[in-house]
Amino acid sequence: MAFESLFARYDRLVLFDTETTGLQYSRDEIIEFAAVVVEPVNGVPAIIREYDELVALAPGGFVPPKITELTGISTQDLRERGLPKTRVCRDIAEMFAGNCLLLAYNAHFDLSFLFYMLLRDGDPSILKGKDKLDLLTVYRDRHSYPHRLCNAIEVYGLTGKVVNSHRAVDDVIATVAVMEEMEKEKDDILNYVNLFGYNPKYGVEGKPIGSVTYKPQPYNPRGPLYL
């Protein structure tokens, strides 16, 4: 496993992904949260924890049919197996403790949903002071459109090894594999910490994250965003 360059600055890496009922951060809900925690073990980076839980809906909430079709997660699944949001928020706070780096593919989306869930059912201050890395921004800087996770999997020769299934647990494992290939490809990933690219046609969706610098990023690479 790679990641050695990041452990000069951080004690722990937390790569995570969410599935949600829709795209509206302040209105829709997280229905699945998955994470992988990476720490050095005897000097070698290793996955020390895998977390994947369905998240119970708020009273009166439901999963739209299109989301069920995409993810395979139904309203009934969440009623039967979803953990209370307060419990999931406590688990997230435990994983995010200490000197850790938060990573995701399209991190602005996942962090925005996470903030609103923590605001309602946990403690959003656990996100303060945490460095953040968006692997979609890194990928856009290196490869031409399209830029979905499934495209990164194909480009890095990971097809058959990991999948982009629109289930959080599969997607976060795929993100770990993609990041390993990114580190082999070019040793500049630390330059993207707290730097998120966005589509200049649409701008930043929702509320910007205060600790992050946002820069317009074209579909096709024109040089590193950090320069």
C-alpha positions as CSV (number, residue, x, y, z in Angstrom):
1,M,0.0,0.0,0.0
2,A,1.2,3.5,-0.8
3,F,0.5,6.7,1.2
4,E,4.0,7.0,2.7
5,S,4.3,10.6,1.7
6,L,1.1,11.6,3.6
7,F,2.3,10.1,6.9
8,A,5.0,12.6,7.2
9,R,2.2,15.0,8.0
10,Y,-0.7,12.9,9.3
11,D,-1.1,10.1,11.8
12,R,-4.2,8.7,10.1
13,L,-6.0,8.8,6.7
14,V,-9.8,8.4,6.6
15,L,-11.2,7.8,3.1
16,F,-15.0,7.9,3.1
17,D,-18.0,7.8,0.8
18,T,-21.8,8.4,1.2
19,E,-25.0,7.4,-0.5
20,T,-27.8,9.8,-0.2
21,T,-31.5,10.3,-1.0
22,G,-30.7,13.1,-3.4
23,L,-28.4,16.0,-4.2
24,Q,-29.7,18.7,-1.9
25,Y,-27.3,18.9,1.0
26,S,-29.5,20.7,3.5
27,R,-32.7,18.7,2.7
28,D,-31.7,15.2,1.6
29,E,-30.2,12.5,3.9
30,I,-27.2,10.2,4.0
31,I,-28.5,6.6,3.8
32,E,-25.1,4.8,3.8
33,F,-21.7,5.9,5.2
34,A,-18.6,3.9,4.6
35,A,-15.0,4.6,5.6
36,V,-11.6,3.1,5.5
37,V,-9.0,4.1,8.2
38,V,-5.4,3.8,7.2
39,E,-2.5,4.1,9.8
40,P,1.1,3.0,9.9
41,V,1.6,-0.5,11.4
42,N,5.3,-1.3,12.1
43,G,6.1,1.6,9.7
44,V,3.9,0.3,6.9
45,P,0.6,1.9,6.0
46,A,-2.3,-0.5,6.5
47,I,-6.1,-0.5,6.7
48,I,-6.9,-0.8,10.4
49,R,-10.6,-0.3,10.2
50,E,-13.4,-0.7,7.6
51,Y,-16.7,0.9,8.4
52,D,-20.0,0.5,6.5
53,E,-23.4,1.2,7.9
54,L,-26.8,2.0,6.6
55,V,-28.2,5.1,8.2
56,A,-31.8,5.3,9.5
57,L,-34.1,7.9,7.9
58,A,-35.5,10.9,9.7
59,P,-39.2,10.4,10.7
60,G,-41.3,10.5,7.5
61,G,-38.3,10.1,5.3
62,F,-38.1,7.7,2.3
63,V,-35.8,6.6,-0.4
64,P,-36.9,7.8,-3.9
65,P,-37.3,5.0,-6.4
66,K,-34.5,6.3,-8.6
67,I,-32.1,6.1,-5.6
68,T,-33.2,2.6,-4.8
69,E,-32.7,1.6,-8.4
70,L,-29.2,3.1,-8.4
71,T,-28.0,1.9,-5.0
72,G,-30.2,-1.1,-4.2
73,I,-31.0,0.5,-0.9
74,S,-34.8,0.8,0.0
75,T,-36.8,2.6,2.6
76,Q,-37.5,-0.8,4.2
77,D,-33.8,-1.6,4.3
78,L,-33.2,1.5,6.4
79,R,-36.1,0.8,8.7
80,E,-34.8,-2.7,9.4
81,R,-31.1,-2.2,9.4
82,G,-30.3,1.5,9.5
83,L,-28.3,2.7,12.5
84,P,-29.6,5.9,14.3
85,K,-27.9,9.0,12.9
86,T,-26.7,9.9,16.4
87,R,-24.8,6.6,16.6
88,V,-23.3,7.0,13.2
89,C,-22.2,10.6,14.1
90,R,-20.5,9.2,17.2
91,D,-18.7,6.6,15.1
92,I,-17.6,9.3,12.7
93,A,-16.3,11.5,15.5
94,E,-14.2,8.6,16.7
95,M,-12.7,7.9,13.3
96,F,-12.0,11.6,12.7
97,A,-10.2,12.2,16.0
98,G,-6.6,13.4,16.2
99,N,-4.2,14.4,13.4
100,C,-6.0,12.9,10.4
101,L,-6.6,13.7,6.8
102,L,-10.1,13.4,5.3
103,L,-10.2,12.1,1.8
104,A,-13.0,11.4,-0.7
105,Y,-13.6,11.3,-4.5
106,N,-15.7,14.4,-5.0
107,A,-15.1,15.4,-1.4
108,H,-17.2,18.6,-1.5
109,F,-20.3,16.6,-2.0
110,D,-19.7,14.1,0.8
111,L,-18.4,16.7,3.2
112,S,-21.4,18.9,2.6
113,F,-23.8,16.1,3.4
114,L,-21.7,15.1,6.4
115,F,-21.8,18.6,7.8
116,Y,-25.6,18.8,7.7
117,M,-26.0,15.4,9.3
118,L,-23.5,16.4,12.1
119,L,-25.3,19.7,12.5
120,R,-28.6,17.9,13.2
121,D,-27.5,14.8,15.0
122,G,-23.9,15.1,16.1
123,D,-21.1,17.7,16.5
124,P,-20.0,19.5,13.2
125,S,-17.0,20.9,15.0
126,I,-15.2,17.6,14.5
127,L,-14.6,18.8,10.9
128,K,-12.9,22.0,12.0
129,G,-9.1,22.0,11.7
130,K,-9.1,18.8,9.6
131,D,-7.2,18.9,6.3
132,K,-9.2,17.7,3.4
133,L,-8.2,16.1,0.1
134,D,-10.4,15.7,-3.0
135,L,-9.2,12.9,-5.2
136,L,-11.5,14.0,-8.1
137,T,-9.6,17.3,-8.2
138,V,-6.3,15.3,-8.5
139,Y,-7.8,13.1,-11.3
140,R,-9.1,16.1,-13.3
141,D,-5.7,17.6,-13.2
142,R,-4.1,14.5,-14.7
143,H,-6.7,13.0,-17.1
144,S,-9.2,14.3,-19.7
145,Y,-13.0,14.1,-19.3
146,P,-14.9,12.0,-18.3
147,H,-13.9,12.1,-14.6
148,R,-16.3,9.7,-12.7
149,L,-14.8,7.2,-10.3
150,C,-15.6,4.4,-12.8
151,N,-13.5,6.2,-15.4
152,A,-10.5,6.5,-13.0
153,I,-10.9,2.7,-12.2
154,E,-10.6,2.0,-15.9
155,V,-7.8,4.4,-16.7
156,Y,-5.7,3.0,-13.8
157,G,-6.2,-0.6,-14.9
158,L,-8.3,-1.5,-11.8
159,T,-11.3,-3.0,-13.6
160,G,-12.0,-6.4,-12.1
161,K,-10.1,-5.6,-8.9
162,V,-12.5,-2.9,-7.5
163,V,-15.9,-1.6,-8.6
164,N,-17.9,1.6,-8.7
165,S,-21.2,0.1,-7.7
166,H,-22.9,3.2,-6.1
167,R,-22.7,1.5,-2.8
168,A,-20.5,3.4,-0.4
169,V,-18.5,0.5,0.8
170,D,-17.5,-0.6,-2.7
171,D,-16.8,3.0,-3.8
172,V,-14.5,3.8,-0.8
173,I,-12.5,0.6,-1.4
174,A,-12.2,1.7,-5.0
175,T,-11.1,5.2,-3.9
176,V,-8.3,3.6,-1.9
177,A,-7.0,1.7,-4.9
178,V,-7.3,4.8,-7.2
179,M,-5.3,6.8,-4.7
180,E,-2.5,4.2,-4.6
181,E,-2.2,4.5,-8.4
182,M,-2.2,8.3,-8.2
183,E,0.7,8.2,-5.9
184,K,2.6,5.9,-8.2
185,E,1.8,8.2,-11.1
186,K,3.1,11.5,-9.7
187,D,4.4,12.5,-6.3
188,D,2.5,15.8,-5.8
189,I,-0.6,14.8,-4.0
190,L,0.2,16.8,-0.9
191,N,-0.2,20.0,-3.0
192,Y,-3.9,19.2,-3.3
193,V,-4.7,19.3,0.4
194,N,-7.5,21.8,1.0
195,L,-7.6,22.7,-2.7
196,F,-10.8,21.7,-4.6
197,G,-11.5,22.2,-8.2
198,Y,-14.9,23.1,-9.6
199,N,-16.6,23.2,-13.0
200,P,-16.3,26.9,-14.1
201,K,-19.6,26.6,-16.0
202,Y,-21.6,25.8,-12.8
203,G,-19.5,27.2,-9.9
204,V,-19.3,25.7,-6.5
205,E,-22.4,23.8,-5.6
206,G,-23.9,24.7,-2.2
207,K,-22.0,26.4,0.5
208,P,-18.2,26.5,0.2
209,I,-16.2,24.8,3.0
210,G,-14.4,27.6,4.9
211,S,-11.0,25.8,5.2
212,V,-10.9,24.9,1.5
213,T,-9.6,27.0,-1.4
214,Y,-11.7,26.6,-4.6
215,K,-10.4,27.1,-8.1
216,P,-12.1,26.7,-11.5
217,Q,-10.9,23.5,-13.2
218,P,-11.5,22.8,-16.9
219,Y,-12.5,19.4,-18.3
220,N,-9.1,18.9,-19.8
221,P,-5.9,19.3,-17.9
222,R,-4.0,22.6,-18.4
223,G,-1.3,22.2,-15.8
224,P,-1.5,21.6,-12.0
225,L,-4.2,23.5,-10.2
226,Y,-1.9,24.3,-7.3
227,L,0.4,26.5,-9.5
